[in-house]
Amino acid sequence: MGRNAGWLTGASALSAGEDCDGPDLIYVPEVPFDVASFTDKIRKLLEEKDVVVACVSEGIRTKEGKYICEFTSGSDSKDAFGHIQMTGTAAYLAEVIHQELGCKTRAVEFSTLQRSAAHLASKVDVDEAFMVGGATVKAADEGSTGVMVVIDRVSDDPYQSATGVYDVHRIANDEKVIPRKWINKEGDYVTEEFINYARPLIQGHYNPTMVDGLPRHLSMNVRNYEWLNRKK
């Protein structure tokens, strides 16, 4: 997820702590990816430890601009914007490592899992979602159209944010990428500056409404609207 922006992959660095080493390598699309260099780094790490964890963005690509996922089958599929449907990057690299180094590999692709695991959302994330929702309703009620509500960071310490309204044409089909200075010189990890930026966003725990051991979701569909209209 993220295509040409590696924010989510970079955030894997936040898992490092007293009880977890975190990933050994992090590769984001903002820096050209070299398969041979990647393989060599894995080889050297395996000489020092038994398990190596590498986090890679779906949109990593070679210095020539070719996405790694294009080396896999099924890379001809396109989305609504005409972009390549990105899938199989991790599986491809896992197979390369297995063939080159002869070690056991496993590719874990989060895909829709990270979209649906709302029970793992931070309180900051949930609070900002409500904040954006409220600002959106307000903008619509005031007659605004062709705009998008965004989150502006007001302060880093303590972390504070506010909403803003921008022309959607300035945002649609555009990307906000990680600044190069937030990625280390080798291009295989994020810097402390990135970590300091991202850490406030995962603070606090969200307790979803649970029913019979499962999270209860809001259900909205055409039938709901038809029923509401009949009631009116």
Phi and psi restraints in degrees (value plus and minus 20) as a CYANA .aco file:
   2 GLY   PHI      98.6   138.6
   2 GLY   PSI     -41.9    -1.9
   3 ARG   PHI      34.2    74.2
   3 ARG   PSI    -123.0   -83.0
   4 ASN   PHI    -115.2   -75.2
   4 ASN   PSI     -12.8    27.2
   5 ALA   PHI    -142.4  -102.4
   5 ALA   PSI     108.8   148.8
   6 GLY   PHI    -121.9   -81.9
   6 GLY   PSI       8.3    48.3
   7 TRP   PHI     -77.2   -37.2
   7 TRP   PSI     -68.7   -28.7
   8 LEU   PHI     -86.3   -46.3
   8 LEU   PSI     -61.5   -21.5
   9 THR   PHI     -85.4   -45.4
   9 THR   PSI     -62.8   -22.8
  10 GLY   PHI     -80.6   -40.6
  10 GLY   PSI     -53.2   -13.2
  11 ALA   PHI     -86.2   -46.2
  11 ALA   PSI     -33.4     6.6
  12 SER   PHI     -82.0   -42.0
  12 SER   PSI     -40.9    -0.9
  13 ALA   PHI     -84.3   -44.3
  13 ALA   PSI     -42.4    -2.4
  14 LEU   PHI     -87.8   -47.8
  14 LEU   PSI     -36.5     3.5
  15 SER   PHI     -94.4   -54.4
  15 SER   PSI     -35.9     4.1
  16 ALA   PHI     -91.6   -51.6
  16 ALA   PSI     111.8   151.8
  17 GLY   PHI    -188.6  -148.6
  17 GLY   PSI    -183.3  -143.3
  18 GLU   PHI     -83.3   -43.3
  18 GLU   PSI     -52.6   -12.6
  19 ASP   PHI    -127.5   -87.5
  19 ASP   PSI     -12.5    27.5
  20 CYS   PHI    -173.6  -133.6
  20 CYS   PSI     112.7   152.7
  21 ASP   PHI     -95.2   -55.2
  21 ASP   PSI     -41.7    -1.7
  22 GLY   PHI      54.8    94.8
  22 GLY   PSI    -195.4  -155.4
  23 PRO   PHI     -91.5   -51.5
  23 PRO   PSI     130.4   170.4
  24 ASP   PHI    -102.2   -62.2
  24 ASP   PSI     -53.2   -13.2
  25 LEU   PHI    -157.0  -117.0
  25 LEU   PSI     122.7   162.7
  26 ILE   PHI    -152.6  -112.6
  26 ILE   PSI     104.0   144.0
  27 TYR   PHI    -141.0  -101.0
  27 TYR   PSI     104.1   144.1
  28 VAL   PHI    -138.2   -98.2
  28 VAL   PSI     139.5   179.5
  29 PRO   PHI     -87.0   -47.0
  29 PRO   PSI     -37.3     2.7
  30 GLU   PHI     -88.0   -48.0
  30 GLU   PSI     -34.8     5.2
  31 VAL   PHI    -143.1  -103.1
  31 VAL   PSI     113.6   153.6
  32 PRO   PHI     -75.6   -35.6
  32 PRO   PSI     121.8   161.8
  33 PHE   PHI    -127.4   -87.4
  33 PHE   PSI     114.6   154.6
  34 ASP   PHI    -138.8   -98.8
  34 ASP   PSI      96.3   136.3
  35 VAL   PHI     -81.8   -41.8
  35 VAL   PSI     -61.9   -21.9
  36 ALA   PHI     -83.6   -43.6
  36 ALA   PSI     -62.8   -22.8
  37 SER   PHI     -84.9   -44.9
  37 SER   PSI     -61.2   -21.2
  38 PHE   PHI     -79.5   -39.5
  38 PHE   PSI     -66.9   -26.9
  39 THR   PHI     -81.7   -41.7
  39 THR   PSI     -61.4   -21.4
  40 ASP   PHI     -85.1   -45.1
  40 ASP   PSI     -59.3   -19.3
  41 LYS   PHI     -86.9   -46.9
  41 LYS   PSI     -58.6   -18.6
  42 ILE   PHI     -83.3   -43.3
  42 ILE   PSI     -62.9   -22.9
  43 ARG   PHI     -77.9   -37.9
  43 ARG   PSI     -67.2   -27.2
  44 LYS   PHI     -86.6   -46.6
  44 LYS   PSI     -58.4   -18.4
  45 LEU   PHI     -86.4   -46.4
  45 LEU   PSI     -56.2   -16.2
  46 LEU   PHI     -88.7   -48.7
  46 LEU   PSI     -37.1     2.9
  47 GLU   PHI     -96.9   -56.9
  47 GLU   PSI     -37.3     2.7
  48 GLU   PHI    -127.2   -87.2
  48 GLU   PSI     -44.9    -4.9
  49 LYS   PHI    -167.1  -127.1
  49 LYS   PSI     143.2   183.2
  50 ASP   PHI    -103.5   -63.5
  50 ASP   PSI     -50.8   -10.8
  51 VAL   PHI    -146.3  -106.3
  51 VAL   PSI     111.9   151.9
  52 VAL   PHI    -140.9  -100.9
  52 VAL   PSI     111.1   151.1
  53 VAL   PHI    -135.0   -95.0
  53 VAL   PSI     102.8   142.8
  54 ALA   PHI    -140.6  -100.6
  54 ALA   PSI     108.2   148.2
  55 CYS   PHI    -124.1   -84.1
  55 CYS   PSI     105.1   145.1
  56 VAL   PHI    -147.0  -107.0
  56 VAL   PSI     121.2   161.2
  57 SER   PHI     -97.5   -57.5
  57 SER   PSI     130.7   170.7
  58 GLU   PHI     -82.9   -42.9
  58 GLU   PSI     -46.4    -6.4
  59 GLY   PHI    -117.6   -77.6
  59 GLY   PSI      -4.5    35.5
  60 ILE   PHI     -83.2   -43.2
  60 ILE   PSI     125.1   165.1
  61 ARG   PHI    -166.8  -126.8
  61 ARG   PSI     141.8   181.8
  62 THR   PHI     -92.9   -52.9
  62 THR   PSI     150.9   190.9
  63 LYS   PHI     -84.9   -44.9
  63 LYS   PSI     -39.1     0.9
  64 GLU   PHI    -102.2   -62.2
  64 GLU   PSI     -27.0    13.0
  65 GLY   PHI      75.6   115.6
  65 GLY   PSI     -13.5    26.5
  66 LYS   PHI    -108.5   -68.5
  66 LYS   PSI     106.9   146.9
  67 TYR   PHI     -86.2   -46.2
  67 TYR   PSI     121.4   161.4
  68 ILE   PHI     -81.3   -41.3
  68 ILE   PSI     -53.6   -13.6
  69 CYS   PHI     -85.6   -45.6
  69 CYS   PSI     -37.6     2.4
  70 GLU   PHI     -92.6   -52.6
  70 GLU   PSI     -32.8     7.2
  71 PHE   PHI    -101.4   -61.4
  71 PHE   PSI     -24.9    15.1
  72 THR   PHI    -120.4   -80.4
  72 THR   PSI     147.1   187.1
  73 SER   PHI     -96.6   -56.6
  73 SER   PSI     131.8   171.8
  74 GLY   PHI      63.0   103.0
  74 GLY   PSI      -7.3    32.7
  75 SER   PHI    -100.5   -60.5
  75 SER   PSI     -18.3    21.7
  76 ASP   PHI    -104.6   -64.6
  76 ASP   PSI     -31.2     8.8
  77 SER   PHI     -87.6   -47.6
  77 SER   PSI     121.3   161.3
  78 LYS   PHI    -143.7  -103.7
  78 LYS   PSI     133.6   173.6
  79 ASP   PHI    -114.0   -74.0
  79 ASP   PSI    -191.6  -151.6
  80 ALA   PHI     -83.7   -43.7
  80 ALA   PSI     -44.3    -4.3
  81 PHE   PHI    -111.8   -71.8
  81 PHE   PSI     -19.6    20.4
  82 GLY   PHI      66.4   106.4
  82 GLY   PSI     -10.2    29.8
  83 HIS   PHI    -103.1   -63.1
  83 HIS   PSI     131.1   171.1
  84 ILE   PHI     -83.2   -43.2
  84 ILE   PSI     114.0   154.0
  85 GLN   PHI     -93.4   -53.4
  85 GLN   PSI      95.1   135.1
  86 MET   PHI    -108.9   -68.9
  86 MET   PSI      97.5   137.5
  87 THR   PHI    -178.7  -138.7
  87 THR   PSI     129.2   169.2
  88 GLY   PHI      72.7   112.7
  88 GLY   PSI     -17.6    22.4
  89 THR   PHI     -80.0   -40.0
  89 THR   PSI     -70.5   -30.5
  90 ALA   PHI     -83.7   -43.7
  90 ALA   PSI     -62.2   -22.2
  91 ALA   PHI     -83.3   -43.3
  91 ALA   PSI     -59.7   -19.7
  92 TYR   PHI     -83.4   -43.4
  92 TYR   PSI     -67.8   -27.8
  93 LEU   PHI     -87.0   -47.0
  93 LEU   PSI     -55.1   -15.1
  94 ALA   PHI     -82.4   -42.4
  94 ALA   PSI     -59.9   -19.9
  95 GLU   PHI     -89.6   -49.6
  95 GLU   PSI     -58.1   -18.1
  96 VAL   PHI     -80.4   -40.4
  96 VAL   PSI     -67.0   -27.0
  97 ILE   PHI     -83.5   -43.5
  97 ILE   PSI     -61.0   -21.0
  98 HIS   PHI     -82.7   -42.7
  98 HIS   PSI     -64.2   -24.2
  99 GLN   PHI     -90.4   -50.4
  99 GLN   PSI     -60.1   -20.1
 100 GLU   PHI     -97.8   -57.8
 100 GLU   PSI     -59.8   -19.8
 101 LEU   PHI    -128.1   -88.1
 101 LEU   PSI     -33.7     6.3
 102 GLY   PHI      51.8    91.8
 102 GLY   PSI      -2.6    37.4
 103 CYS   PHI    -119.8   -79.8
 103 CYS   PSI     142.8   182.8
 104 LYS   PHI     -93.3   -53.3
 104 LYS   PSI     114.5   154.5
 105 THR   PHI    -149.9  -109.9
 105 THR   PSI     139.0   179.0
 106 ARG   PHI    -165.2  -125.2
 106 ARG   PSI     108.6   148.6
 107 ALA   PHI    -123.8   -83.8
 107 ALA   PSI     103.6   143.6
 108 VAL   PHI    -136.5   -96.5
 108 VAL   PSI      91.8   131.8
 109 GLU   PHI    -126.0   -86.0
 109 GLU   PSI      95.1   135.1
 110 PHE   PHI     -87.9   -47.9
 110 PHE   PSI     -62.9   -22.9
 111 SER   PHI      24.9    64.9
 111 SER   PSI    -143.6  -103.6
 112 THR   PHI     -90.6   -50.6
 112 THR   PSI     -36.2     3.8
 113 LEU   PHI     -80.3   -40.3
 113 LEU   PSI     -60.6   -20.6
 114 GLN   PHI     -94.4   -54.4
 114 GLN   PSI     -36.8     3.2
 115 ARG   PHI    -102.5   -62.5
 115 ARG   PSI     -49.4    -9.4
 116 SER   PHI    -121.8   -81.8
 116 SER   PSI     -26.6    13.4
 117 ALA   PHI    -106.5   -66.5
 117 ALA   PSI      38.3    78.3
 118 ALA   PHI     -85.1   -45.1
 118 ALA   PSI     -42.3    -2.3
 119 HIS   PHI     -88.0   -48.0
 119 HIS   PSI     -32.5     7.5
 120 LEU   PHI    -121.1   -81.1
 120 LEU   PSI     -15.7    24.3
 121 ALA   PHI     -86.5   -46.5
 121 ALA   PSI     127.6   167.6
 122 SER   PHI    -101.2   -61.2
 122 SER   PSI     140.4   180.4
 123 LYS   PHI     -83.8   -43.8
 123 LYS   PSI     -56.9   -16.9
 124 VAL   PHI     -79.4   -39.4
 124 VAL   PSI     -64.4   -24.4
 125 ASP   PHI     -83.1   -43.1
 125 ASP   PSI     -66.2   -26.2
 126 VAL   PHI     -86.2   -46.2
 126 VAL   PSI     -63.6   -23.6
 127 ASP   PHI     -80.7   -40.7
 127 ASP   PSI     -60.8   -20.8
 128 GLU   PHI     -90.6   -50.6
 128 GLU   PSI     -50.2   -10.2
 129 ALA   PHI     -84.3   -44.3
 129 ALA   PSI     -63.6   -23.6
 130 PHE   PHI     -85.0   -45.0
 130 PHE   PSI     -59.0   -19.0
 131 MET   PHI     -82.7   -42.7
 131 MET   PSI     -63.8   -23.8
 132 VAL   PHI     -86.6   -46.6
 132 VAL   PSI     -61.0   -21.0
 133 GLY   PHI     -80.3   -40.3
 133 GLY   PSI     -64.4   -24.4
 134 GLY   PHI     -83.6   -43.6
 134 GLY   PSI     -61.8   -21.8
 135 ALA   PHI     -86.2   -46.2
 135 ALA   PSI     -52.8   -12.8
 136 THR   PHI     -87.7   -47.7
 136 THR   PSI     -65.1   -25.1
 137 VAL   PHI     -82.0   -42.0
 137 VAL   PSI     -62.1   -22.1
 138 LYS   PHI     -81.8   -41.8
 138 LYS   PSI     -64.4   -24.4
 139 ALA   PHI     -82.7   -42.7
 139 ALA   PSI     -62.1   -22.1
 140 ALA   PHI     -86.2   -46.2
 140 ALA   PSI     -61.0   -21.0
 141 ASP   PHI     -84.8   -44.8
 141 ASP   PSI     -48.5    -8.5
 142 GLU   PHI    -105.2   -65.2
 142 GLU   PSI     -18.9    21.1
 143 GLY   PHI      70.1   110.1
 143 GLY   PSI     -10.9    29.1
 144 SER   PHI     -90.4   -50.4
 144 SER   PSI     124.8   164.8
 145 THR   PHI    -167.6  -127.6
 145 THR   PSI     135.1   175.1
 146 GLY   PHI      48.0    88.0
 146 GLY   PSI       7.1    47.1
 147 VAL   PHI    -145.7  -105.7
 147 VAL   PSI     146.5   186.5
 148 MET   PHI    -156.8  -116.8
 148 MET   PSI     116.8   156.8
 149 VAL   PHI    -104.2   -64.2
 149 VAL   PSI     112.1   152.1
 150 VAL   PHI    -145.1  -105.1
 150 VAL   PSI     146.1   186.1
 151 ILE   PHI    -124.5   -84.5
 151 ILE   PSI     103.3   143.3
 152 ASP   PHI    -126.1   -86.1
 152 ASP   PSI     109.9   149.9
 153 ARG   PHI     -99.2   -59.2
 153 ARG   PSI     102.6   142.6
 154 VAL   PHI    -111.6   -71.6
 154 VAL   PSI     -58.2   -18.2
 155 SER   PHI    -168.8  -128.8
 155 SER   PSI     125.3   165.3
 156 ASP   PHI    -108.7   -68.7
 156 ASP   PSI     -59.8   -19.8
 157 ASP   PHI    -163.5  -123.5
 157 ASP   PSI      80.9   120.9
 158 PRO   PHI     -96.6   -56.6
 158 PRO   PSI     136.3   176.3
 159 TYR   PHI     -89.2   -49.2
 159 TYR   PSI     108.6   148.6
 160 GLN   PHI    -163.2  -123.2
 160 GLN   PSI     126.4   166.4
 161 SER   PHI    -159.6  -119.6
 161 SER   PSI     142.6   182.6
 162 ALA   PHI    -165.1  -125.1
 162 ALA   PSI     145.1   185.1
 163 THR   PHI    -117.5   -77.5
 163 THR   PSI     133.5   173.5
 164 GLY   PHI    -158.1  -118.1
 164 GLY   PSI     141.8   181.8
 165 VAL   PHI    -140.0  -100.0
 165 VAL   PSI     104.7   144.7
 166 TYR   PHI    -147.0  -107.0
 166 TYR   PSI     134.5   174.5
 167 ASP   PHI     -81.2   -41.2
 167 ASP   PSI     103.2   143.2
 168 VAL   PHI     -82.0   -42.0
 168 VAL   PSI     -46.1    -6.1
 169 HIS   PHI     -89.2   -49.2
 169 HIS   PSI     -38.1     1.9
 170 ARG   PHI    -102.5   -62.5
 170 ARG   PSI     -32.3     7.7
 171 ILE   PHI    -135.6   -95.6
 171 ILE   PSI     -62.4   -22.4
 172 ALA   PHI     -75.5   -35.5
 172 ALA   PSI     114.4   154.4
 173 ASN   PHI      41.1    81.1
 173 ASN   PSI       4.4    44.4
 174 ASP   PHI    -137.3   -97.3
 174 ASP   PSI     148.9   188.9
 175 GLU   PHI    -156.0  -116.0
 175 GLU   PSI     123.3   163.3
 176 LYS   PHI    -128.7   -88.7
 176 LYS   PSI      88.2   128.2
 177 VAL   PHI    -117.6   -77.6
 177 VAL   PSI     145.4   185.4
 178 ILE   PHI     -89.7   -49.7
 178 ILE   PSI     111.5   151.5
 179 PRO   PHI     -78.3   -38.3
 179 PRO   PSI     119.9   159.9
 180 ARG   PHI     -77.9   -37.9
 180 ARG   PSI     -53.7   -13.7
 181 LYS   PHI     -88.5   -48.5
 181 LYS   PSI     -32.4     7.6
 182 TRP   PHI    -111.8   -71.8
 182 TRP   PSI     -14.3    25.7
 183 ILE   PHI    -139.4   -99.4
 183 ILE   PSI     117.4   157.4
 184 ASN   PHI     -85.5   -45.5
 184 ASN   PSI     146.9   186.9
 185 LYS   PHI     -78.9   -38.9
 185 LYS   PSI     -58.1   -18.1
 186 GLU   PHI     -93.6   -53.6
 186 GLU   PSI     -36.6     3.4
 187 GLY   PHI      56.1    96.1
 187 GLY   PSI       1.6    41.6
 188 ASP   PHI    -143.7  -103.7
 188 ASP   PSI      -0.8    39.2
 189 TYR   PHI    -190.3  -150.3
 189 TYR   PSI     144.8   184.8
 190 VAL   PHI    -117.8   -77.8
 190 VAL   PSI     140.9   180.9
 191 THR   PHI    -109.6   -69.6
 191 THR   PSI     152.5   192.5
 192 GLU   PHI     -83.3   -43.3
 192 GLU   PSI     -50.7   -10.7
 193 GLU   PHI     -83.1   -43.1
 193 GLU   PSI     -60.1   -20.1
 194 PHE   PHI     -83.2   -43.2
 194 PHE   PSI     -66.0   -26.0
 195 ILE   PHI     -80.9   -40.9
 195 ILE   PSI     -61.8   -21.8
 196 ASN   PHI     -85.3   -45.3
 196 ASN   PSI     -51.5   -11.5
 197 TYR   PHI     -92.4   -52.4
 197 TYR   PSI     -61.4   -21.4
 198 ALA   PHI    -103.5   -63.5
 198 ALA   PSI     -52.0   -12.0
 199 ARG   PHI     -77.3   -37.3
 199 ARG   PSI     -60.4   -20.4
 200 PRO   PHI     -79.3   -39.3
 200 PRO   PSI     -44.2    -4.2
 201 LEU   PHI     -94.8   -54.8
 201 LEU   PSI     -34.0     6.0
 202 ILE   PHI    -128.1   -88.1
 202 ILE   PSI      -5.8    34.2
 203 GLN   PHI    -101.2   -61.2
 203 GLN   PSI     127.2   167.2
 204 GLY   PHI      65.3   105.3
 204 GLY   PSI     132.4   172.4
 205 HIS   PHI    -134.1   -94.1
 205 HIS   PSI     114.8   154.8
 206 TYR   PHI    -119.8   -79.8
 206 TYR   PSI     109.0   149.0
 207 ASN   PHI    -127.3   -87.3
 207 ASN   PSI      79.7   119.7
 208 PRO   PHI     -90.6   -50.6
 208 PRO   PSI     138.1   178.1
 209 THR   PHI     -88.2   -48.2
 209 THR   PSI     105.9   145.9
 210 MET   PHI    -133.0   -93.0
 210 MET   PSI     117.9   157.9
 211 VAL   PHI    -152.8  -112.8
 211 VAL   PSI     100.3   140.3
 212 ASP   PHI      34.8    74.8
 212 ASP   PSI      18.7    58.7
 213 GLY   PHI      61.9   101.9
 213 GLY   PSI     -16.8    23.2
 214 LEU   PHI    -144.7  -104.7
 214 LEU   PSI     127.7   167.7
 215 PRO   PHI     -87.4   -47.4
 215 PRO   PSI     116.3   156.3
 216 ARG   PHI    -111.3   -71.3
 216 ARG   PSI     107.7   147.7
 217 HIS   PHI    -127.9   -87.9
 217 HIS   PSI     130.0   170.0
 218 LEU   PHI     -93.7   -53.7
 218 LEU   PSI     107.6   147.6
 219 SER   PHI    -129.2   -89.2
 219 SER   PSI      99.9   139.9
 220 MET   PHI    -150.6  -110.6
 220 MET   PSI     103.6   143.6
 221 ASN   PHI    -168.6  -128.6
 221 ASN   PSI    -199.9  -159.9
 222 VAL   PHI     -80.0   -40.0
 222 VAL   PSI     -58.8   -18.8
 223 ARG   PHI     -82.3   -42.3
 223 ARG   PSI     -57.6   -17.6
 224 ASN   PHI     -79.5   -39.5
 224 ASN   PSI     -65.8   -25.8
 225 TYR   PHI     -85.7   -45.7
 225 TYR   PSI     -59.3   -19.3
 226 GLU   PHI     -83.1   -43.1
 226 GLU   PSI     -60.4   -20.4
 227 TRP   PHI     -86.1   -46.1
 227 TRP   PSI     -61.6   -21.6
 228 LEU   PHI     -84.5   -44.5
 228 LEU   PSI     -59.9   -19.9
 229 ASN   PHI     -85.8   -45.8
 229 ASN   PSI     -56.3   -16.3
 230 ARG   PHI     -86.3   -46.3
 230 ARG   PSI     -56.3   -16.3
 231 LYS   PHI     -85.5   -45.5
 231 LYS   PSI     -51.1   -11.1
